[in-house]
Amino acid sequence: MSSKPPDIRAPLEAPPARQFLHGVFAAAGWVLFVWWWWIVLQRVSLFEVRFTVWFLVISLFIIATVTGLWAIHNQRIFQQKGARTGLAVIEENHSRDVLGRPVEFPTSIEDCLTANVVIVRLEEGRKVYVPSLAGAHSAREAGS
């Protein structure tokens, strides 16, 4: 296997005909947008138009305010804790399951991760994981 780097090419620019076609589609989209809004505005009352404009203005104000408050919140966190320099360290805890029952691995977790079959038993309120040697037994029996 060669360790040749992947073929990375510079971004390409569309040919002039394709650029023109994209421009035509974009212009047609704007024409349709304006035309359909013209149709809508002919069918609604002035009250509905005012209501919609106020709704949009108030929504824009709320969105901008919440976004600004969130940015300030993040800046305060940054000022208190400093810049992140890496990922948070997460330690896996296999001592209990999701329901809070104690979990036991009579052999090791690695044995359970590599076993073809793992038997899970509930014994006196604890969960016991036992890697099965069924695959190894059947292989030995086939060889005998």
N, C-alpha and C positions, 0 to 999 in steps of 0.2 A: 504494500500500500504506500502510495506517495503522500507526503505531507504538504502538497501543493496548496497554496491559499485559494479560496473560492474566487471564481471569476466575478469581480466587481466592476461594473461598467458605470460610466458617468451617466447622469440622467439625460434622456433624449428630449429634444424639442420636436413637437409634432410638425409635420410638413405644412406648408401654407394652406393647401386645400383643406386639410383636416381642421386647422385653426379657423378657417373661414366657416366651415360647416358647424363647428362648435359655437361660433359667434351667431350664426343664423338661428340655431336652436335656442340659445340664451335670449336673443331678441324676441323670438316667437313666444317664449315662456313669459317674458315681461309684458308683451302685448296681450296675451291671454289673461294674465293676472289683472292688469288695468281694466280690460274690457269686462271681465266677470265682476270686479268691484263696482264698475259703473252700473252694471245690471242690478246688483244688490242695492246700491244707493238709490236707484230709481224706485225700488219697491218697498222701502222702509220709510218710517216717519222720522222727522227731525228729532223727536224725543228718543227714538231708538239709537240714532246716530250719536246723540249727546251722551246717552247712557253708556254706549260702547266705548266712546272716547274716554269718559271718566273712569270706567272700569280698567281700561288699559293704562291710564296714567297712574291710578292708585296701585295697580298690580306692579307696574314698573318701579314705583317708589318703594313698595314693600320688598320686592326682590332685591333692589339695590341696597336697601337698609340692612336686610338680613345678611347679604353677602359681605357688606362692610363690617358688620358686627362679627361675623365669622372670621374675617381677616384679622381684625383687632384681637380676637380671642387667640388665634394662632400666633400672632406676634408676641403676645404676653407669655404664651408657653415657651416660645423661642427665647425670650429674654430671661425667663426663670431657669430653663434647663440647658440652654445653649443649642448649638447645631448638632444634629444627629451625625454620629461618626460611623455608625454601623447598624446592623439589625439587632433587635432585642434578643437576648439569649433566652431560649425556651427550653426548660428541662422537661423531658417526658417523665410522667409519673404513672407507672403501671401498677401501683399498689391497690388501686380501687377501680371498679368499672363505673360506667355512666350512672348506674343506680346507687352507687356508694358501697357496693358489696366488696369485701376484701378479695383480692386476686392473688393466686399462688401459681408459681411456675416450678414444679418439682425439679425439673432439669434446669434449663435456662431459657431466656426469651429468644436467644439466637436459635436454639434447637427448634422452638416452635415456629420461628420465621422460615426456617429451611425445610421443615418436615412437609411431606406430601399430604398427610392427614394429621389434624390436631383434634383430640377429643376434649370437649369442654364439659365438665361435670359440675353440678351444684352439690356441694357437700357441707351440710350444717351451716348454710347461709353464706358460704364462700364459693368463689368460682375457681376451679382448678383446671389449668391448661396442661394437657399431657400430650406430647408428640407421639403419634402412633408409629410403631415399627412394622405395621402391616405390610408395607411395600418391601421391607427388608426380609421379612419372614417368607413371603411368597416367592421372592427371588431365590432364597436359600432352598426352599422346598422344590422349586423347579430344577435346580442344579443337582439335587440328590437323586 
